C-alpha cells in the first residue's frame, strides 16, 4: 500500500467522468507504446510516481462530500492490482470510472463482477489491421475480448479513439465502427483529435493528411472532442 504507483493526481475535473465531479489518478506504466501517446513520463518513468495508495486514501478522505467519483487513468491503471484500492474507494462513497486499453481482460472482468467499477472507457486504439503499428502490441484479440465483455455485461461504458489522420484514415475509423456494431455497441463513439504536446512518446508531428468526415459510417453516433 505504500509503494508509489500513482504518477499524479488531478484534484478536480468536470470533464473526465460524464455528469460527475471527480478527481483523476494517473497511474504509472503501460503495456502499450502508442506512437501518439502524450504521457511519456507516466509510461516510461514509473520511478517518478509521487503517490502511494495510502496517499490516495488520505487525499480522498478530504474530498468526501465534495466529489462524486474517482477516475483511474494512466498510463494503464490495470498494470497495477486495483482490487483493494477500488474496494476502499467504493467504501468511501465514491463512484469509480476506469480508463483502460483493455488488455488486462481478467483483471477488468473481476473488478466489474465484484461491482467495483461504475463506468468503463475503453480505448479502441486502431482496427486489427493497424493495431500493432499504432500500439506496438500484438494482443488485439485480448482487447476485443474485453470490449465484448464490457458491451455485454451492462456496465455504463464508452469507446473512444484518438485520431491522427496520418496514422488512421476514414476507412480505419469505419472498420472500428463496423466492429463495434457487430459486437452490439449502441452508445456514442468518441473520436478524440490528436493533441501535440512536448511530452509525446515519439517524435510525431501534426497530421498533414485531411480527414473527410463526410465519408464516415452513419451506423453510430460519432462525437468529436
C-alpha positions in Angstrom: 0.0 0.0 0.0 3.0 2.3 0.5 4.5 1.6 -2.9 4.3 4.7 -5.1 2.2 3.8 -8.1 0.3 7.0 -9.0 2.2 9.4 -11.0 0.0 12.4 -10.3 -3.5 13.5 -9.2 -5.9 15.9 -10.9 -7.8 17.1 -7.8 -10.9 18.2 -9.7 -12.4 17.7 -13.1 -15.9 18.2 -14.7 -15.0 16.6 -18.0 -13.3 13.2 -17.3 -16.3 11.4 -15.8 -19.6 12.2 -17.6 -22.1 14.0 -15.4 -19.9 13.7 -12.3 -17.4 15.9 -10.4 -14.3 13.8 -10.0 -10.6 13.6 -9.4 -8.2 11.7 -11.7 -5.5 9.3 -10.5 -2.8 8.9 -13.2 -1.2 5.5 -12.8 2.4 4.9 -14.0 3.5 2.3 -16.5 1.8 0.9 -19.6 1.8 -2.2 -21.7 1.5 -0.2 -25.0 3.8 2.2 -26.7 1.3 4.2 -28.8 3.0 6.4 -31.3 0.8 9.4 -30.5 1.0 9.0 -26.7 1.5 12.3 -24.9 2.2 10.8 -21.4 5.9 9.9 -21.9 6.9 10.3 -18.3 3.9 8.3 -17.0 4.6 5.4 -19.4 8.4 5.3 -19.3 9.3 6.6 -15.8 7.4 4.7 -13.1 10.1 5.6 -10.6 8.8 9.2 -10.9 5.5 8.3 -9.3 4.6 10.6 -6.4 1.8 8.8 -4.6 1.1 5.6 -2.8 -2.4 4.1 -2.1 -2.2 5.4 1.4 -1.6 8.9 0.0 -4.7 8.4 -2.2 -6.9 7.4 0.7 -5.7 10.5 2.7 -6.4 12.7 -0.3 -9.9 11.2 -0.8 -10.8 11.5 2.8 -10.5 15.2 2.4 -12.7 15.1 -0.7 -15.7 13.2 0.7 -18.9 15.2 0.2 -17.1 17.4 -2.4 -16.6 14.9 -5.3 -18.9 12.2 -6.8 -16.2 10.0 -8.3 -12.7 8.9 -9.0 -11.2 8.3 -12.4 -8.4 5.6 -12.7 -6.3 6.5 -15.7 -2.7 6.5 -16.9 -0.6 5.1 -18.4 -2.6 1.9 -17.9 -4.2 1.6 -14.4 -4.7 -2.1 -14.8 -1.0 -2.7 -14.8 -1.5 -2.5 -11.1 -3.6 -4.6 -8.7 -6.6 -2.3 -8.2 -8.9 -4.7 -6.3 -8.2 -3.5 -2.8 -7.8 0.2 -3.9 -11.3 0.1 -5.6 -12.8 -1.7 -2.6 -11.7 1.0 -0.2 -12.6 3.9 -2.6 -16.1 2.4 -3.1 -16.5 2.1 0.7 -15.8 5.8 1.0 -18.8 6.5 -1.1 -17.2 7.4 -4.5 -18.1 6.0 -7.9 -15.2 4.8 -10.0 -14.6 5.2 -13.7 -11.8 3.3 -15.3 -9.9 4.4 -18.4 -8.3 1.3 -20.0 -6.8 -0.1 -23.1 -8.5 -3.4 -22.3 -5.5 -5.8 -22.4 -5.8 -6.9 -18.8 -9.1 -8.7 -19.5 -9.2 -10.9 -16.4 -8.5 -8.0 -14.0 -11.1 -5.9 -15.8 -13.7 -8.7 -15.5 -13.0 -9.3 -11.8 -13.5 -5.6 -10.9 -16.8 -5.5 -12.9 -18.1 -8.7 -11.5 -17.4 -7.5 -7.9 -19.2 -4.2 -8.6 -16.1 -2.2 -8.1 -16.5 -0.1 -11.2 -19.3 2.1 -12.3 -18.1 3.3 -15.7 -15.5 2.0 -18.2 -14.0 3.9 -21.0 -12.2 1.6 -23.5 -9.6 3.0 -25.9 -10.1 1.4 -29.3 -6.6 2.3 -30.5 -6.9 1.0 -34.0 -8.5 -1.6 -36.2 -7.0 -5.1 -36.1 -5.1 -4.4 -39.3 -3.2 -1.5 -37.7 -3.3 -2.4 -34.1 0.4 -3.3 -33.8 1.5 -0.3 -35.9 -0.2 2.1 -33.5 0.3 0.4 -30.2 3.5 -1.8 -30.6 1.4 -4.5 -29.0 0.1 -7.7 -30.7 -2.7 -8.6 -28.3 -5.7 -7.2 -30.3 -7.7 -10.3 -29.5 -7.4 -9.7 -25.8 -8.7 -6.1 -26.3 -11.7 -7.4 -28.3 -12.5 -9.9 -25.6 -12.6 -7.0 -23.1 -14.7 -5.0 -25.4 -17.2 -7.8 -25.9 -17.4 -8.3 -22.1 -18.0 -4.6 -21.4 -20.7 -4.3 -24.0 -22.5 -7.4 -22.8 -22.3 -7.0 -19.0 -24.5 -4.0 -18.6 -22.0 -1.6 -17.0 -22.1 2.1 -18.2 -19.4 2.4 -20.8 -18.0 4.3 -23.8 -15.5 3.6 -26.6 -13.1 6.2 -27.9 -10.3 6.5 -30.4 -7.5 9.1 -30.7 -7.4 10.3 -34.3 -4.1 11.3 -36.0 -5.1 11.4 -39.7 -1.6 10.4 -40.8 -2.0 7.2 -38.8 -5.7 6.4 -39.1 -7.8 7.2 -42.2 -11.6 7.2 -42.8 -11.5 3.6 -43.8 -9.8 2.7 -40.5 -12.4 4.5 -38.4 -15.2 2.9 -40.4 -13.6 -0.5 -39.7 -13.7 0.3 -36.0 -17.3 1.3 -36.3 -18.2 -1.9 -38.1 -16.5 -3.9 -35.4 -18.4 -2.0 -32.7 -21.8 -2.5 -34.4 -21.1 -6.2 -35.0 -20.4 -6.6 -31.2 -23.7 -4.8 -30.3 -22.3 -1.4 -29.2 -25.0 1.2 -29.2 -23.6 4.2 -27.4 -21.9 7.2 -28.8 -18.5 6.6 -30.3 -16.0 9.3 -29.3 -13.2 10.4 -31.6 -10.5 12.4 -29.9 -8.4 14.7 -32.0 -4.6 14.3 -31.6 -3.0 16.9 -29.4 0.6 17.8 -30.0 2.5 18.4 -26.7 6.2 18.5 -25.7 5.7 15.2 -23.7 5.0 12.8 -26.6 6.4 9.3 -26.6 7.7 9.7 -30.2 8.8 12.4 -32.5 5.3 12.6 -34.0 4.2 15.8 -35.8 0.9 17.4 -36.6 -1.0 15.4 -39.2 -0.8 16.6 -42.8 -3.5 14.4 -44.4 -7.0 15.6 -44.5 -9.8 13.6 -42.8 -13.1 13.7 -44.7 -15.8 13.3 -42.0 -18.5 13.1 -44.7 -17.3 9.6 -45.6 -17.8 8.2 -42.1 -20.3 5.5 -41.4 -23.7 6.6 -40.0 -24.2 3.4 -38.1 -23.1 5.0 -34.8 -23.4 8.5 -33.3 -19.9 9.8 -33.7 -18.8 12.6 -31.3 -15.7 14.5 -32.0 -13.9 16.0 -29.0 
